[in-house]
Amino acid sequence: MGKYLNPEKHKDELIMLALSDKASFNTIRQRFDLSEADLKLFMKRWLKPGSYKAWRVRVSRFRKRRSTYKRD
């Protein structure tokens, strides 16, 4: 976990960004230097189990539909 040596200090900002539908894993990687796997572990640690599961479902559904929305 890179740029921010202690992501817990930026917990609220990171959680808000991860819960946002507009932020991608790449955006979070650039800003916090966290991989997708690290972010999942972070969110699993700080969210309630039901909230974490709902977030994962929403993210995976959005990811599947994202190719429909993207234009090259």
mmCIF file of the N, C-alpha and C atoms, coordinates in Angstrom:
data_MODEL
# 
_entry.id   MODEL 
# 
loop_
_atom_site.group_PDB 
_atom_site.id 
_atom_site.type_symbol 
_atom_site.label_atom_id 
_atom_site.label_alt_id 
_atom_site.label_comp_id 
_atom_site.label_asym_id 
_atom_site.label_entity_id 
_atom_site.label_seq_id 
_atom_site.pdbx_PDB_ins_code 
_atom_site.Cartn_x 
_atom_site.Cartn_y 
_atom_site.Cartn_z 
_atom_site.occupancy 
_atom_site.B_iso_or_equiv 
_atom_site.pdbx_formal_charge 
_atom_site.auth_seq_id 
_atom_site.auth_comp_id 
_atom_site.auth_asym_id 
_atom_site.auth_atom_id 
_atom_site.pdbx_PDB_model_num 
ATOM 1   N N  . MET A 1 1  ? 0.858   -1.175 0.000   1.00 0.00 ? 1  MET A N  1 
ATOM 2   C CA . MET A 1 1  ? 0.000   0.000  0.000   1.00 0.00 ? 1  MET A CA 1 
ATOM 3   C C  . MET A 1 1  ? 0.895   1.225  0.000   1.00 0.00 ? 1  MET A C  1 
ATOM 4   N N  . GLY A 1 2  ? 0.972   1.895  -1.105  1.00 0.00 ? 2  GLY A N  1 
ATOM 5   C CA . GLY A 1 2  ? 1.993   2.855  -1.435  1.00 0.00 ? 2  GLY A CA 1 
ATOM 6   C C  . GLY A 1 2  ? 1.952   4.274  -0.948  1.00 0.00 ? 2  GLY A C  1 
ATOM 7   N N  . LYS A 1 3  ? 1.506   5.208  -1.791  1.00 0.00 ? 3  LYS A N  1 
ATOM 8   C CA . LYS A 1 3  ? 1.640   6.644  -1.554  1.00 0.00 ? 3  LYS A CA 1 
ATOM 9   C C  . LYS A 1 3  ? 1.290   7.051  -0.138  1.00 0.00 ? 3  LYS A C  1 
ATOM 10  N N  . TYR A 1 4  ? 0.123   6.657  0.307   1.00 0.00 ? 4  TYR A N  1 
ATOM 11  C CA . TYR A 1 4  ? -0.284  6.940  1.671   1.00 0.00 ? 4  TYR A CA 1 
ATOM 12  C C  . TYR A 1 4  ? 0.145   5.736  2.489   1.00 0.00 ? 4  TYR A C  1 
ATOM 13  N N  . LEU A 1 5  ? 1.194   5.923  3.282   1.00 0.00 ? 5  LEU A N  1 
ATOM 14  C CA . LEU A 1 5  ? 1.725   4.800  4.031   1.00 0.00 ? 5  LEU A CA 1 
ATOM 15  C C  . LEU A 1 5  ? 0.701   4.251  5.013   1.00 0.00 ? 5  LEU A C  1 
ATOM 16  N N  . ASN A 1 6  ? -0.220  5.114  5.452   1.00 0.00 ? 6  ASN A N  1 
ATOM 17  C CA . ASN A 1 6  ? -1.240  4.696  6.394   1.00 0.00 ? 6  ASN A CA 1 
ATOM 18  C C  . ASN A 1 6  ? -2.609  5.042  5.826   1.00 0.00 ? 6  ASN A C  1 
ATOM 19  N N  . PRO A 1 7  ? -3.197  4.158  5.019   1.00 0.00 ? 7  PRO A N  1 
ATOM 20  C CA . PRO A 1 7  ? -4.483  4.479  4.398   1.00 0.00 ? 7  PRO A CA 1 
ATOM 21  C C  . PRO A 1 7  ? -5.592  4.712  5.415   1.00 0.00 ? 7  PRO A C  1 
ATOM 22  N N  . GLU A 1 8  ? -5.429  4.198  6.650   1.00 0.00 ? 8  GLU A N  1 
ATOM 23  C CA . GLU A 1 8  ? -6.446  4.415  7.672   1.00 0.00 ? 8  GLU A CA 1 
ATOM 24  C C  . GLU A 1 8  ? -6.606  5.899  7.989   1.00 0.00 ? 8  GLU A C  1 
ATOM 25  N N  . LYS A 1 9  ? -5.534  6.691  7.832   1.00 0.00 ? 9  LYS A N  1 
ATOM 26  C CA . LYS A 1 9  ? -5.615  8.140  8.054   1.00 0.00 ? 9  LYS A CA 1 
ATOM 27  C C  . LYS A 1 9  ? -6.579  8.782  7.063   1.00 0.00 ? 9  LYS A C  1 
ATOM 28  N N  . HIS A 1 10 ? -6.688  8.216  5.889   1.00 0.00 ? 10 HIS A N  1 
ATOM 29  C CA . HIS A 1 10 ? -7.532  8.755  4.817   1.00 0.00 ? 10 HIS A CA 1 
ATOM 30  C C  . HIS A 1 10 ? -8.742  7.844  4.593   1.00 0.00 ? 10 HIS A C  1 
ATOM 31  N N  . LYS A 1 11 ? -9.111  7.128  5.642   1.00 0.00 ? 11 LYS A N  1 
ATOM 32  C CA . LYS A 1 11 ? -10.173 6.123  5.564   1.00 0.00 ? 11 LYS A CA 1 
ATOM 33  C C  . LYS A 1 11 ? -11.459 6.684  4.979   1.00 0.00 ? 11 LYS A C  1 
ATOM 34  N N  . ASP A 1 12 ? -11.946 7.801  5.523   1.00 0.00 ? 12 ASP A N  1 
ATOM 35  C CA . ASP A 1 12 ? -13.223 8.356  5.067   1.00 0.00 ? 12 ASP A CA 1 
ATOM 36  C C  . ASP A 1 12 ? -13.175 8.747  3.593   1.00 0.00 ? 12 ASP A C  1 
ATOM 37  N N  . GLU A 1 13 ? -12.091 9.412  3.200   1.00 0.00 ? 13 GLU A N  1 
ATOM 38  C CA . GLU A 1 13 ? -11.943 9.837  1.805   1.00 0.00 ? 13 GLU A CA 1 
ATOM 39  C C  . GLU A 1 13 ? -11.871 8.630  0.865   1.00 0.00 ? 13 GLU A C  1 
ATOM 40  N N  . LEU A 1 14 ? -11.119 7.639  1.267   1.00 0.00 ? 14 LEU A N  1 
ATOM 41  C CA . LEU A 1 14 ? -10.955 6.443  0.442   1.00 0.00 ? 14 LEU A CA 1 
ATOM 42  C C  . LEU A 1 14 ? -12.273 5.675  0.311   1.00 0.00 ? 14 LEU A C  1 
ATOM 43  N N  . ILE A 1 15 ? -12.997 5.533  1.409   1.00 0.00 ? 15 ILE A N  1 
ATOM 44  C CA . ILE A 1 15 ? -14.284 4.829  1.366   1.00 0.00 ? 15 ILE A CA 1 
ATOM 45  C C  . ILE A 1 15 ? -15.279 5.587  0.502   1.00 0.00 ? 15 ILE A C  1 
ATOM 46  N N  . MET A 1 16 ? -15.344 6.902  0.664   1.00 0.00 ? 16 MET A N  1 
ATOM 47  C CA . MET A 1 16 ? -16.272 7.699  -0.154  1.00 0.00 ? 16 MET A CA 1 
ATOM 48  C C  . MET A 1 16 ? -15.945 7.560  -1.635  1.00 0.00 ? 16 MET A C  1 
ATOM 49  N N  . LEU A 1 17 ? -14.667 7.593  -1.969  1.00 0.00 ? 17 LEU A N  1 
ATOM 50  C CA . LEU A 1 17 ? -14.254 7.464  -3.365  1.00 0.00 ? 17 LEU A CA 1 
ATOM 51  C C  . LEU A 1 17 ? -14.591 6.071  -3.904  1.00 0.00 ? 17 LEU A C  1 
ATOM 52  N N  . ALA A 1 18 ? -14.342 5.054  -3.104  1.00 0.00 ? 18 ALA A N  1 
ATOM 53  C CA . ALA A 1 18 ? -14.627 3.682  -3.540  1.00 0.00 ? 18 ALA A CA 1 
ATOM 54  C C  . ALA A 1 18 ? -16.128 3.447  -3.704  1.00 0.00 ? 18 ALA A C  1 
ATOM 55  N N  . LEU A 1 19 ? -16.936 4.069  -2.865  1.00 0.00 ? 19 LEU A N  1 
ATOM 56  C CA . LEU A 1 19 ? -18.387 3.906  -2.962  1.00 0.00 ? 19 LEU A CA 1 
ATOM 57  C C  . LEU A 1 19 ? -18.987 4.721  -4.100  1.00 0.00 ? 19 LEU A C  1 
ATOM 58  N N  . SER A 1 20 ? -18.235 5.704  -4.580  1.00 0.00 ? 20 SER A N  1 
ATOM 59  C CA . SER A 1 20 ? -18.713 6.541  -5.675  1.00 0.00 ? 20 SER A CA 1 
ATOM 60  C C  . SER A 1 20 ? -18.772 5.732  -6.966  1.00 0.00 ? 20 SER A C  1 
ATOM 61  N N  . ASP A 1 21 ? -19.841 5.897  -7.711  1.00 0.00 ? 21 ASP A N  1 
ATOM 62  C CA . ASP A 1 21 ? -19.958 5.191  -8.989  1.00 0.00 ? 21 ASP A CA 1 
ATOM 63  C C  . ASP A 1 21 ? -19.056 5.793  -10.058 1.00 0.00 ? 21 ASP A C  1 
ATOM 64  N N  . LYS A 1 22 ? -18.561 6.990  -9.834  1.00 0.00 ? 22 LYS A N  1 
ATOM 65  C CA . LYS A 1 22 ? -17.749 7.670  -10.845 1.00 0.00 ? 22 LYS A CA 1 
ATOM 66  C C  . LYS A 1 22 ? -16.268 7.330  -10.743 1.00 0.00 ? 22 LYS A C  1 
ATOM 67  N N  . ALA A 1 23 ? -15.841 6.774  -9.626  1.00 0.00 ? 23 ALA A N  1 
ATOM 68  C CA . ALA A 1 23 ? -14.425 6.467  -9.437  1.00 0.00 ? 23 ALA A CA 1 
ATOM 69  C C  . ALA A 1 23 ? -14.144 5.023  -9.837  1.00 0.00 ? 23 ALA A C  1 
ATOM 70  N N  . SER A 1 24 ? -13.127 4.842  -10.640 1.00 0.00 ? 24 SER A N  1 
ATOM 71  C CA . SER A 1 24 ? -12.737 3.490  -11.053 1.00 0.00 ? 24 SER A CA 1 
ATOM 72  C C  . SER A 1 24 ? -11.587 3.006  -10.170 1.00 0.00 ? 24 SER A C  1 
ATOM 73  N N  . PHE A 1 25 ? -11.268 1.722  -10.283 1.00 0.00 ? 25 PHE A N  1 
ATOM 74  C CA . PHE A 1 25 ? -10.124 1.192  -9.547  1.00 0.00 ? 25 PHE A CA 1 
ATOM 75  C C  . PHE A 1 25 ? -8.848  1.903  -9.988  1.00 0.00 ? 25 PHE A C  1 
ATOM 76  N N  . ASN A 1 26 ? -8.752  2.275  -11.262 1.00 0.00 ? 26 ASN A N  1 
ATOM 77  C CA . ASN A 1 26 ? -7.564  2.986  -11.750 1.00 0.00 ? 26 ASN A CA 1 
ATOM 78  C C  . ASN A 1 26 ? -7.427  4.353  -11.101 1.00 0.00 ? 26 ASN A C  1 
ATOM 79  N N  . THR A 1 27 ? -8.537  5.054  -10.914 1.00 0.00 ? 27 THR A N  1 
ATOM 80  C CA . THR A 1 27 ? -8.509  6.361  -10.255 1.00 0.00 ? 27 THR A CA 1 
ATOM 81  C C  . THR A 1 27 ? -7.985  6.215  -8.835  1.00 0.00 ? 27 THR A C  1 
ATOM 82  N N  . ILE A 1 28 ? -8.480  5.222  -8.140  1.00 0.00 ? 28 ILE A N  1 
ATOM 83  C CA . ILE A 1 28 ? -8.053  4.992  -6.757  1.00 0.00 ? 28 ILE A CA 1 
ATOM 84  C C  . ILE A 1 28 ? -6.592  4.561  -6.728  1.00 0.00 ? 28 ILE A C  1 
ATOM 85  N N  . ARG A 1 29 ? -6.178  3.753  -7.697  1.00 0.00 ? 29 ARG A N  1 
ATOM 86  C CA . ARG A 1 29 ? -4.774  3.326  -7.765  1.00 0.00 ? 29 ARG A CA 1 
ATOM 87  C C  . ARG A 1 29 ? -3.857  4.537  -7.949  1.00 0.00 ? 29 ARG A C  1 
ATOM 88  N N  . GLN A 1 30 ? -4.244  5.453  -8.828  1.00 0.00 ? 30 GLN A N  1 
ATOM 89  C CA . GLN A 1 30 ? -3.420  6.638  -9.076  1.00 0.00 ? 30 GLN A CA 1 
ATOM 90  C C  . GLN A 1 30 ? -3.358  7.548  -7.852  1.00 0.00 ? 30 GLN A C  1 
ATOM 91  N N  . ARG A 1 31 ? -4.465  7.681  -7.167  1.00 0.00 ? 31 ARG A N  1 
ATOM 92  C CA . ARG A 1 31 ? -4.526  8.622  -6.043  1.00 0.00 ? 31 ARG A CA 1 
ATOM 93  C C  . ARG A 1 31 ? -3.940  8.053  -4.758  1.00 0.00 ? 31 ARG A C  1 
ATOM 94  N N  . PHE A 1 32 ? -4.212  6.782  -4.473  1.00 0.00 ? 32 PHE A N  1 
ATOM 95  C CA . PHE A 1 32 ? -3.789  6.185  -3.207  1.00 0.00 ? 32 PHE A CA 1 
ATOM 96  C C  . PHE A 1 32 ? -2.741  5.091  -3.369  1.00 0.00 ? 32 PHE A C  1 
ATOM 97  N N  . ASP A 1 33 ? -2.414  4.744  -4.598  1.00 0.00 ? 33 ASP A N  1 
ATOM 98  C CA . ASP A 1 33 ? -1.448  3.688  -4.889  1.00 0.00 ? 33 ASP A CA 1 
ATOM 99  C C  . ASP A 1 33 ? -1.852  2.365  -4.233  1.00 0.00 ? 33 ASP A C  1 
ATOM 100 N N  . LEU A 1 34 ? -3.145  2.048  -4.329  1.00 0.00 ? 34 LEU A N  1 
ATOM 101 C CA . LEU A 1 34 ? -3.672  0.782  -3.826  1.00 0.00 ? 34 LEU A CA 1 
ATOM 102 C C  . LEU A 1 34 ? -4.114  -0.061 -5.016  1.00 0.00 ? 34 LEU A C  1 
ATOM 103 N N  . SER A 1 35 ? -3.738  -1.313 -5.009  1.00 0.00 ? 35 SER A N  1 
ATOM 104 C CA . SER A 1 35 ? -4.206  -2.209 -6.067  1.00 0.00 ? 35 SER A CA 1 
ATOM 105 C C  . SER A 1 35 ? -5.675  -2.538 -5.822  1.00 0.00 ? 35 SER A C  1 
ATOM 106 N N  . GLU A 1 36 ? -6.298  -3.156 -6.796  1.00 0.00 ? 36 GLU A N  1 
ATOM 107 C CA . GLU A 1 36 ? -7.701  -3.558 -6.654  1.00 0.00 ? 36 GLU A CA 1 
ATOM 108 C C  . GLU A 1 36 ? -7.858  -4.519 -5.474  1.00 0.00 ? 36 GLU A C  1 
ATOM 109 N N  . ALA A 1 37 ? -6.937  -5.452 -5.346  1.00 0.00 ? 37 ALA A N  1 
ATOM 110 C CA . ALA A 1 37 ? -6.992  -6.424 -4.242  1.00 0.00 ? 37 ALA A CA 1 
ATOM 111 C C  . ALA A 1 37 ? -6.825  -5.731 -2.888  1.00 0.00 ? 37 ALA A C  1 
ATOM 112 N N  . ASP A 1 38 ? -5.898  -4.762 -2.811  1.00 0.00 ? 38 ASP A N  1 
ATOM 113 C CA . ASP A 1 38 ? -5.696  -4.015 -1.565  1.00 0.00 ? 38 ASP A CA 1 
ATOM 114 C C  . ASP A 1 38 ? -6.940  -3.220 -1.193  1.00 0.00 ? 38 ASP A C  1 
ATOM 115 N N  . LEU A 1 39 ? -7.578  -2.623 -2.193  1.00 0.00 ? 39 LEU A N  1 
ATOM 116 C CA . LEU A 1 39 ? -8.790  -1.849 -1.931  1.00 0.00 ? 39 LEU A CA 1 
ATOM 117 C C  . LEU A 1 39 ? -9.902  -2.761 -1.420  1.00 0.00 ? 39 LEU A C  1 
ATOM 118 N N  . LYS A 1 40 ? -10.043 -3.932 -2.017  1.00 0.00 ? 40 LYS A N  1 
ATOM 119 C CA . LYS A 1 40 ? -11.067 -4.874 -1.556  1.00 0.00 ? 40 LYS A CA 1 
ATOM 120 C C  . LYS A 1 40 ? -10.825 -5.266 -0.102  1.00 0.00 ? 40 LYS A C  1 
ATOM 121 N N  . LEU A 1 41 ? -9.571  -5.538 0.252   1.00 0.00 ? 41 LEU A N  1 
ATOM 122 C CA . LEU A 1 41 ? -9.249  -5.878 1.641   1.00 0.00 ? 41 LEU A CA 1 
ATOM 123 C C  . LEU A 1 41 ? -9.537  -4.711 2.577   1.00 0.00 ? 41 LEU A C  1 
ATOM 124 N N  . PHE A 1 42 ? -9.182  -3.511 2.140   1.00 0.00 ? 42 PHE A N  1 
ATOM 125 C CA . PHE A 1 42 ? -9.431  -2.309 2.938   1.00 0.00 ? 42 PHE A CA 1 
ATOM 126 C C  . PHE A 1 42 ? -10.927 -2.134 3.184   1.00 0.00 ? 42 PHE A C  1 
ATOM 127 N N  . MET A 1 43 ? -11.712 -2.249 2.115   1.00 0.00 ? 43 MET A N  1 
ATOM 128 C CA . MET A 1 43 ? -13.161 -2.072 2.240   1.00 0.00 ? 43 MET A CA 1 
ATOM 129 C C  . MET A 1 43 ? -13.764 -3.185 3.102   1.00 0.00 ? 43 MET A C  1 
ATOM 130 N N  . LYS A 1 44 ? -13.271 -4.383 2.970   1.00 0.00 ? 44 LYS A N  1 
ATOM 131 C CA . LYS A 1 44 ? -13.778 -5.500 3.770   1.00 0.00 ? 44 LYS A CA 1 
ATOM 132 C C  . LYS A 1 44 ? -13.511 -5.259 5.251   1.00 0.00 ? 44 LYS A C  1 
ATOM 133 N N  . ARG A 1 45 ? -12.385 -4.623 5.531   1.00 0.00 ? 45 ARG A N  1 
ATOM 134 C CA . ARG A 1 45 ? -12.022 -4.342 6.922   1.00 0.00 ? 45 ARG A CA 1 
ATOM 135 C C  . ARG A 1 45 ? -12.910 -3.263 7.534   1.00 0.00 ? 45 ARG A C  1 
ATOM 136 N N  . TRP A 1 46 ? -13.246 -2.236 6.761   1.00 0.00 ? 46 TRP A N  1 
ATOM 137 C CA . TRP A 1 46 ? -13.916 -1.072 7.324   1.00 0.00 ? 46 TRP A CA 1 
ATOM 138 C C  . TRP A 1 46 ? -15.425 -1.031 7.126   1.00 0.00 ? 46 TRP A C  1 
ATOM 139 N N  . LEU A 1 47 ? -15.964 -1.779 6.193   1.00 0.00 ? 47 LEU A N  1 
ATOM 140 C CA . LEU A 1 47 ? -17.416 -1.791 5.996   1.00 0.00 ? 47 LEU A CA 1 
ATOM 141 C C  . LEU A 1 47 ? -18.039 -2.951 6.767   1.00 0.00 ? 47 LEU A C  1 
ATOM 142 N N  . LYS A 1 48 ? -19.307 -2.796 7.085   1.00 0.00 ? 48 LYS A N  1 
ATOM 143 C CA . LYS A 1 48 ? -20.048 -3.910 7.681   1.00 0.00 ? 48 LYS A CA 1 
ATOM 144 C C  . LYS A 1 48 ? -20.145 -5.003 6.624   1.00 0.00 ? 48 LYS A C  1 
ATOM 145 N N  . PRO A 1 49 ? -20.250 -6.269 7.042   1.00 0.00 ? 49 PRO A N  1 
ATOM 146 C CA . PRO A 1 49 ? -20.293 -7.367 6.059   1.00 0.00 ? 49 PRO A CA 1 
ATOM 147 C C  . PRO A 1 49 ? -21.362 -7.196 4.979   1.00 0.00 ? 49 PRO A C  1 
ATOM 148 N N  . GLY A 1 50 ? -22.551 -6.790 5.359   1.00 0.00 ? 50 GLY A N  1 
ATOM 149 C CA . GLY A 1 50 ? -23.618 -6.595 4.370   1.00 0.00 ? 50 GLY A CA 1 
ATOM 150 C C  . GLY A 1 50 ? -23.311 -5.462 3.413   1.00 0.00 ? 50 GLY A C  1 
ATOM 151 N N  . SER A 1 51 ? -22.715 -4.387 3.932   1.00 0.00 ? 51 SER A N  1 
ATOM 152 C CA . SER A 1 51 ? -22.343 -3.245 3.088   1.00 0.00 ? 51 SER A CA 1 
ATOM 153 C C  . SER A 1 51 ? -21.241 -3.628 2.115   1.00 0.00 ? 51 SER A C  1 
ATOM 154 N N  . TYR A 1 52 ? -20.288 -4.423 2.592   1.00 0.00 ? 52 TYR A N  1 
ATOM 155 C CA . TYR A 1 52 ? -19.203 -4.868 1.717   1.00 0.00 ? 52 TYR A CA 1 
ATOM 156 C C  . TYR A 1 52 ? -19.751 -5.733 0.577   1.00 0.00 ? 52 TYR A C  1 
ATOM 157 N N  . LYS A 1 53 ? -20.629 -6.664 0.908   1.00 0.00 ? 53 LYS A N  1 
ATOM 158 C CA . LYS A 1 53 ? -21.206 -7.545 -0.119  1.00 0.00 ? 53 LYS A CA 1 
ATOM 159 C C  . LYS A 1 53 ? -22.001 -6.738 -1.139  1.00 0.00 ? 53 LYS A C  1 
ATOM 160 N N  . ALA A 1 54 ? -22.783 -5.777 -0.656  1.00 0.00 ? 54 ALA A N  1 
ATOM 161 C CA . ALA A 1 54 ? -23.575 -4.937 -1.569  1.00 0.00 ? 54 ALA A CA 1 
ATOM 162 C C  . ALA A 1 54 ? -22.656 -4.125 -2.480  1.00 0.00 ? 54 ALA A C  1 
ATOM 163 N N  . TRP A 1 55 ? -21.557 -3.612 -1.929  1.00 0.00 ? 55 TRP A N  1 
ATOM 164 C CA . TRP A 1 55 ? -20.593 -2.838 -2.722  1.00 0.00 ? 55 TRP A CA 1 
ATOM 165 C C  . TRP A 1 55 ? -19.969 -3.711 -3.806  1.00 0.00 ? 55 TRP A C  1 
ATOM 166 N N  . ARG A 1 56 ? -19.567 -4.936 -3.447  1.00 0.00 ? 56 ARG A N  1 
ATOM 167 C CA . ARG A 1 56 ? -18.951 -5.835 -4.427  1.00 0.00 ? 56 ARG A CA 1 
ATOM 168 C C  . ARG A 1 56 ? -19.931 -6.181 -5.545  1.00 0.00 ? 56 ARG A C  1 
ATOM 169 N N  . VAL A 1 57 ? -21.188 -6.434 -5.195  1.00 0.00 ? 57 VAL A N  1 
ATOM 170 C CA . VAL A 1 57 ? -22.194 -6.745 -6.214  1.00 0.00 ? 57 VAL A CA 1 
ATOM 171 C C  . VAL A 1 57 ? -22.358 -5.558 -7.149  1.00 0.00 ? 57 VAL A C  1 
ATOM 172 N N  . ARG A 1 58 ? -22.471 -4.351 -6.578  1.00 0.00 ? 58 ARG A N  1 
ATOM 173 C CA . ARG A 1 58 ? -22.663 -3.149 -7.398  1.00 0.00 ? 58 ARG A CA 1 
ATOM 174 C C  . ARG A 1 58 ? -21.466 -2.902 -8.306  1.00 0.00 ? 58 ARG A C  1 
ATOM 175 N N  . VAL A 1 59 ? -20.268 -3.048 -7.765  1.00 0.00 ? 59 VAL A N  1 
ATOM 176 C CA . VAL A 1 59 ? -19.053 -2.825 -8.556  1.00 0.00 ? 59 VAL A CA 1 
ATOM 177 C C  . VAL A 1 59 ? -18.957 -3.844 -9.689  1.00 0.00 ? 59 VAL A C  1 
ATOM 178 N N  . SER A 1 60 ? -19.236 -5.098 -9.401  1.00 0.00 ? 60 SER A N  1 
ATOM 179 C CA . SER A 1 60 ? -19.117 -6.110 -10.460 1.00 0.00 ? 60 SER A CA 1 
ATOM 180 C C  . SER A 1 60 ? -20.186 -5.917 -11.532 1.00 0.00 ? 60 SER A C  1 
ATOM 181 N N  . ARG A 1 61 ? -21.394 -5.544 -11.142 1.00 0.00 ? 61 ARG A N  1 
ATOM 182 C CA . ARG A 1 61 ? -22.437 -5.270 -12.140 1.00 0.00 ? 61 ARG A CA 1 
ATOM 183 C C  . ARG A 1 61 ? -22.066 -4.062 -12.990 1.00 0.00 ? 61 ARG A C  1 
ATOM 184 N N  . PHE A 1 62 ? -21.560 -3.031 -12.349 1.00 0.00 ? 62 PHE A N  1 
ATOM 185 C CA . PHE A 1 62 ? -21.181 -1.829 -13.081 1.00 0.00 ? 62 PHE A CA 1 
ATOM 186 C C  . PHE A 1 62 ? -20.045 -2.132 -14.047 1.00 0.00 ? 62 PHE A C  1 
ATOM 187 N N  . ARG A 1 63 ? -19.098 -2.930 -13.598 1.00 0.00 ? 63 ARG A N  1 
ATOM 188 C CA . ARG A 1 63 ? -17.948 -3.278 -14.440 1.00 0.00 ? 63 ARG A CA 1 
ATOM 189 C C  . ARG A 1 63 ? -18.401 -4.028 -15.690 1.00 0.00 ? 63 ARG A C  1 
ATOM 190 N N  . LYS A 1 64 ? -19.368 -4.927 -15.537 1.00 0.00 ? 64 LYS A N  1 
ATOM 191 C CA . LYS A 1 64 ? -19.869 -5.691 -16.681 1.00 0.00 ? 64 LYS A CA 1 
ATOM 192 C C  . LYS A 1 64 ? -20.581 -4.787 -17.680 1.00 0.00 ? 64 LYS A C  1 
ATOM 193 N N  . ARG A 1 65 ? -21.275 -3.775 -17.186 1.00 0.00 ? 65 ARG A N  1 
ATOM 194 C CA . ARG A 1 65 ? -22.009 -2.863 -18.068 1.00 0.00 ? 65 ARG A CA 1 
ATOM 195 C C  . ARG A 1 65 ? -21.125 -1.751 -18.609 1.00 0.00 ? 65 ARG A C  1 
ATOM 196 N N  . ARG A 1 66 ? -19.998 -1.511 -17.995 1.00 0.00 ? 66 ARG A N  1 
ATOM 197 C CA . ARG A 1 66 ? -19.147 -0.380 -18.361 1.00 0.00 ? 66 ARG A CA 1 
ATOM 198 C C  . ARG A 1 66 ? -18.749 -0.396 -19.831 1.00 0.00 ? 66 ARG A C  1 
ATOM 199 N N  . SER A 1 67 ? -18.475 -1.562 -20.380 1.00 0.00 ? 67 SER A N  1 
ATOM 200 C CA . SER A 1 67 ? -18.070 -1.641 -21.792 1.00 0.00 ? 67 SER A CA 1 
ATOM 201 C C  . SER A 1 67 ? -19.179 -1.122 -22.703 1.00 0.00 ? 67 SER A C  1 
ATOM 202 N N  . THR A 1 68 ? -20.424 -1.239 -22.259 1.00 0.00 ? 68 THR A N  1 
ATOM 203 C CA . THR A 1 68 ? -21.555 -0.715 -23.033 1.00 0.00 ? 68 THR A CA 1 
ATOM 204 C C  . THR A 1 68 ? -21.518 0.807  -23.060 1.00 0.00 ? 68 THR A C  1 
ATOM 205 N N  . TYR A 1 69 ? -21.109 1.405  -21.943 1.00 0.00 ? 69 TYR A N  1 
ATOM 206 C CA . TYR A 1 69 ? -21.109 2.862  -21.822 1.00 0.00 ? 69 TYR A CA 1 
ATOM 207 C C  . TYR A 1 69 ? -19.897 3.516  -22.469 1.00 0.00 ? 69 TYR A C  1 
ATOM 208 N N  . LYS A 1 70 ? -18.780 2.786  -22.529 1.00 0.00 ? 70 LYS A N  1 
ATOM 209 C CA . LYS A 1 70 ? -17.541 3.370  -23.044 1.00 0.00 ? 70 LYS A CA 1 
ATOM 210 C C  . LYS A 1 70 ? -17.583 3.512  -24.555 1.00 0.00 ? 70 LYS A C  1 
ATOM 211 N N  . ARG A 1 71 ? -17.036 4.601  -25.016 1.00 0.00 ? 71 ARG A N  1 
ATOM 212 C CA . ARG A 1 71 ? -16.853 4.805  -26.460 1.00 0.00 ? 71 ARG A CA 1 
ATOM 213 C C  . ARG A 1 71 ? -15.392 5.090  -26.711 1.00 0.00 ? 71 ARG A C  1 
ATOM 214 N N  . ASP A 1 72 ? -14.843 4.426  -27.688 1.00 0.00 ? 72 ASP A N  1 
ATOM 215 C CA . ASP A 1 72 ? -13.421 4.642  -28.007 1.00 0.00 ? 72 ASP A CA 1 
ATOM 216 C C  . ASP A 1 72 ? -13.258 5.638  -29.116 1.00 0.00 ? 72 ASP A C  1 
# 
